[in-house]
């Protein structure tokens, strides 16, 4: 098909152009959720994002951008998500082999004997906080510890939505404060702040937010005792339970602390789960392979391979136990990947056409005080998460657009980097079509809008950064200039 190209340099978009593109997205997304409810994330939202991207591309073409140029930008935008896509595949494989090996079962079995409904949500948040601070990755924590905690909540008949909110709150507290976190380093680099200056500044807003979140999770605890003995007996009768099943978890944590890329750490955990399944559960592995005519060693390979590809399906006759242990597989992440690709295609068109900057730029002149400027950055970062569908864009683009304004007002870079962390990073998992929101929903099995009201830390952190800017505006001083070299 012949490419239709424009002649001459493209024109910058008008504010009306930009608002039309965003309005179309909002209208289509709203319609998809009104018509399909929670099922909207399984196709209708992807269609809405694709149609919105097509409308935005038409506006860009009207302003002089060639179709070939737009296509290349869409490809580049989707390509930027390849690391996240491979992590999703690795997580699917990990959940499959951990379900097969008994790692998830062991998590649930031992946690049932220790945790109580009275303080379960609080404990879930604290556990995820500590692990995330140690390894600097919310995705890794959610894919490992978080999945196990969801299983415990299921057995205790506790709210899956509140549990997901607690897991995400704790995971993102660590993610935005750990020096090992890629988003922490990105926020500092995008604004020119020193890494540990950024972390110290972030503590001012993160500690009050997490304290209130923990209070909320403590109040949501379910009064009464839970007798875990029956559930534990049912699990142990059908599944070998041993502390050796935790070895894949230990491996993932060690690899993460060693700064191994998340994909390799999670895939290593998946392979370790497969090895433990062969050692601890050979009968289940052969059952999953469903090829009795094959030699056992080939059947074991096929069973692990099957778990990584399509997950583990447990058939014990106990519906609750089957629901707990039947999960995972790379193919379980395909719908989420489709959602991420559609969202990033839309965001790529808007960024190339200059529509994102056209919407944000006029807001600066209305921000006269430090607090209002910080509030503008917060709104911009959240807006980027909604429109562009990517956590990294919500940090980089506002950082680039507001950096000069913060410097003009003699505000330190750490204030901008903290604001981006307190808004762009923590609100990403609350948007269903954002790459982070899609990941959390797929991994925890809870729709983003269902756990959103209970992701207390993620909701409170943006408010905390605005309040802190208002209260501490007079005490915010620029970073000292480096001393001039001595002459002579």
Residue pairs with C-beta under 8 A, 6 or more apart in sequence:
3 66
3 67
3 68
4 61
4 66
4 67
5 66
5 67
5 68
6 61
6 64
6 65
6 66
8 64
9 64
10 60
10 63
10 64
10 65
10 353
11 63
11 64
12 63
12 354
12 358
13 59
13 60
13 63
13 353
13 354
13 355
13 358
14 358
15 358
15 359
15 362
17 59
17 62
17 63
17 353
17 355
17 358
18 350
18 355
18 356
18 358
18 359
19 359
20 55
20 59
21 52
21 55
21 56
21 59
21 349
21 350
21 355
22 350
22 355
22 359
22 387
24 51
24 52
24 55
24 56
25 48
25 49
25 52
25 346
25 387
28 48
28 49
28 51
28 52
29 45
29 48
29 49
29 52
29 433
31 48
32 40
32 44
32 45
32 47
32 48
33 40
33 45
33 449
35 44
36 44
38 447
38 449
38 450
40 432
41 335
41 339
41 432
41 433
41 438
41 441
41 447
41 448
42 335
43 335
45 339
45 342
45 432
45 433
46 338
46 339
46 342
49 339
49 342
49 343
49 345
49 346
49 389
49 433
50 342
50 345
50 346
52 346
53 74
53 342
53 345
53 346
53 349
56 346
56 349
56 350
56 353
56 355
57 67
57 70
57 74
57 349
59 353
59 355
60 70
60 349
60 352
60 353
60 355
61 67
61 70
63 353
65 352
65 353
69 352
70 349
70 352
73 348
73 349
73 351
73 352
74 345
74 348
74 349
76 348
77 344
77 345
77 347
77 348
77 349
77 351
78 341
78 344
78 345
78 348
80 344
80 390
80 392
81 340
81 341
81 344
81 390
81 435
83 263
84 340
84 435
84 439
85 337
85 340
86 263
87 139
87 262
87 263
87 266
87 439
88 333
88 336
88 337
88 439
88 442
89 330
89 333
90 262
90 263
90 266
90 267
90 270
91 139
91 143
91 266
91 333
91 439
91 443
92 308
92 311
92 328
92 329
92 330
92 331
92 332
92 333
93 267
93 270
93 307
93 308
93 309
93 328
93 329
93 330
94 143
94 144
94 248
94 252
94 266
94 267
94 269
94 270
94 273
94 328
95 104
95 143
95 147
95 311
95 327
95 328
95 329
95 332
95 443
96 270
96 273
96 307
96 308
96 309
96 310
96 311
96 312
96 327
96 328
96 329
96 330
97 103
97 248
97 270
97 271
97 272
97 273
97 274
97 276
97 277
97 304
97 307
97 308
97 312
97 328
98 104
98 147
98 248
98 269
98 270
98 273
98 328
99 105
99 307
99 311
99 312
99 314
99 325
99 326
99 327
99 328
100 273
100 274
100 277
100 281
100 284
100 285
100 288
100 303
100 304
100 307
100 312
101 245
101 248
101 273
101 274
101 276
101 277
101 280
101 281
102 239
102 240
102 241
102 242
102 245
102 276
102 277
102 280
102 281
103 245
103 246
103 248
103 249
103 273
103 276
104 147
104 148
104 151
104 324
104 325
104 327
105 235
105 239
105 241
105 245
105 324
105 325
106 241
106 242
106 243
106 245
106 246
107 145
107 148
107 149
107 151
107 152
107 246
107 249
108 148
108 151
108 152
108 155
108 235
108 324
109 232
109 235
109 236
109 241
110 243
111 148
111 149
111 152
112 152
112 155
112 156
112 226
112 228
112 231
112 232
113 228
113 232
115 123
115 152
115 156
116 225
116 226
117 156
117 158
117 221
117 222
117 223
117 224
117 225
117 226
118 221
118 222
118 223
118 224
119 218
119 221
120 152
120 153
120 156
120 158
120 163
120 221
120 222
121 158
121 162
121 163
121 166
121 217
121 218
121 220
121 221
122 166
122 214
122 217
122 218
122 221
124 149
124 153
124 163
124 166
124 167
124 170
124 217
125 166
125 167
125 169
125 170
125 213
125 214
125 217
125 457
126 170
126 214
127 145
127 149
127 170
128 141
128 142
128 145
128 146
128 149
128 166
128 167
128 169
128 170
128 171
128 174
129 170
129 171
129 173
129 174
129 210
130 174
131 141
131 145
131 174
131 253
132 138
132 141
132 170
132 171
132 172
132 173
132 174
132 175
132 178
133 173
133 174
133 177
133 178
134 174
134 178
134 253
134 256
134 257
135 141
135 174
135 178
135 180
135 253
135 256
135 257
136 174
136 175
136 178
136 179
136 180
136 181
136 182
136 184
136 256
137 175
137 180
137 181
137 182
137 256
137 262
138 168
138 171
138 172
138 174
138 175
138 429
138 436
139 262
139 436
139 439
140 252
140 256
140 262
140 265
140 266
141 167
141 170
141 171
141 174
141 175
142 167
142 168
142 171
142 439
142 440
142 443
142 444
143 266
143 443
144 249
144 252
144 266
144 269
145 167
145 249
146 164
146 167
146 168
146 171
146 443
146 444
147 443
147 444
149 163
149 166
149 167
150 160
150 163
150 164
150 167
150 444
150 445
150 446
151 324
153 159
153 160
153 163
154 160
154 320
154 323
154 324
155 228
155 231
155 320
155 324
156 222
156 226
158 222
159 220
159 454
160 444
160 445
160 446
160 450
161 446
161 450
161 451
161 453
161 454
162 217
162 220
162 451
162 454
163 446
164 440
164 444
164 446
164 450
164 451
164 454
164 455
165 451
165 452
165 453
165 454
165 455
165 456
166 217
166 454
167 444
168 429
168 440
168 444
168 451
168 455
168 457
168 458
169 210
169 213
169 217
169 455
169 456
169 457
169 458
170 457
172 425
172 426
172 429
172 457
172 458
173 206
173 210
173 457
174 181
175 181
175 183
175 184
175 425
176 183
176 184
176 202
176 206
176 421
176 422
176 425
176 426
176 461
177 184
177 199
177 202
177 203
177 206
178 184
179 185
179 195
179 196
179 199
180 256
180 257
180 259
183 391
183 392
183 395
183 421
183 425
184 195
184 198
184 199
184 421
185 195
186 392
186 395
186 396
187 193
187 198
187 395
187 399
187 417
187 418
187 420
187 421
187 424
187 425
188 194
188 195
188 197
188 198
188 417
190 395
190 396
190 399
190 400
190 403
190 417
190 420
191 198
191 399
191 403
191 406
191 413
191 414
191 416
191 417
191 420
192 403
192 413
193 201
193 412
193 413
193 414
193 416
193 417
194 413
194 414
194 479
197 412
197 413
197 414
197 479
198 414
198 417
198 418
198 421
200 414
201 414
201 415
201 417
201 418
202 418
202 421
202 422
204 418
204 468
204 472
205 418
205 422
205 461
205 464
205 465
205 468
206 422
206 457
206 461
206 464
208 460
208 464
209 456
209 457
209 460
209 461
209 463
209 464
210 457
212 456
212 460
213 456
213 457
213 460
216 456
217 456
220 454
234 318
234 321
235 241
235 321
238 316
238 318
238 321
239 281
239 325
240 280
240 281
242 280
244 276
244 279
244 280
245 276
245 280
247 272
247 276
248 269
248 270
248 272
248 273
248 276
249 269
251 268
251 269
251 272
252 265
252 266
252 268
252 269
255 264
255 265
255 268
255 269
256 262
256 265
260 268
270 308
274 304
274 307
274 308
277 284
277 285
277 303
277 304
277 307
278 285
278 300
278 304
282 296
282 300
284 303
284 312
284 314
285 299
285 300
285 303
285 304
285 307
286 292
286 296
286 299
286 300
286 303
287 303
288 303
288 306
288 307
288 312
288 313
289 299
289 300
289 302
289 303
289 306
291 298
291 299
291 302
292 299
294 302
307 328
307 329
308 329
308 330
309 329
309 330
309 331
310 329
310 330
310 331
310 332
311 326
311 327
311 328
311 329
311 331
311 332
312 325
312 326
312 327
312 328
312 329
313 326
314 321
314 322
314 325
314 326
315 322
316 322
316 325
327 445
332 442
333 442
335 442
336 438
336 439
336 441
336 442
339 432
339 433
339 438
340 389
340 433
340 435
340 438
342 433
343 388
343 389
343 390
343 433
343 434
343 435
343 438
344 388
344 389
344 390
344 435
346 387
346 388
346 389
347 356
347 387
347 388
347 389
347 390
347 393
350 356
350 387
350 388
351 388
351 393
351 397
356 384
356 387
356 388
356 397
357 397
357 401
359 383
360 380
360 383
360 397
360 398
360 401
361 401
363 376
363 379
363 380
364 373
364 376
364 402
364 405
366 372
366 376
367 373
367 375
367 376
369 470
369 473
370 409
370 411
370 415
370 469
370 470
370 473
370 476
371 466
371 469
371 470
371 473
373 402
373 405
373 406
373 409
373 411
373 469
374 415
374 419
374 465
374 466
374 469
375 466
375 469
376 402
377 398
377 402
377 416
377 419
377 420
377 423
378 419
378 422
378 423
378 462
378 465
378 466
380 398
380 401
380 402
381 394
381 395
381 398
381 419
381 420
381 423
381 424
381 427
382 394
382 423
382 424
382 427
382 462
384 390
384 393
384 394
384 397
384 398
384 424
385 391
385 394
385 424
385 427
385 428
385 430
385 431
385 434
386 431
386 434
388 394
388 397
389 431
389 433
389 434
389 435
390 428
390 434
390 435
391 424
391 425
391 428
391 434
391 435
391 436
394 420
394 423
394 424
394 425
394 427
394 428
395 420
395 421
395 424
395 425
398 420
398 424
399 416
399 417
399 420
402 416
403 413
403 416
406 412
406 413
406 415
406 416
410 478
411 476
411 478
412 476
412 477
412 478
412 479
413 479
414 479
415 469
415 476
418 465
419 465
419 469
422 461
422 462
422 464
422 465
423 461
423 462
423 465
426 457
426 458
426 461
426 462
427 458
427 462
428 434
428 435
428 436
428 437
429 436
429 437
429 439
429 440
429 448
429 455
429 458
430 437
430 448
430 452
430 455
430 458
430 459
431 437
431 448
432 438
432 441
432 447
432 448
432 449
437 448
438 448
440 446
440 448
440 451
441 447
441 448
444 451
452 459
453 459
469 476
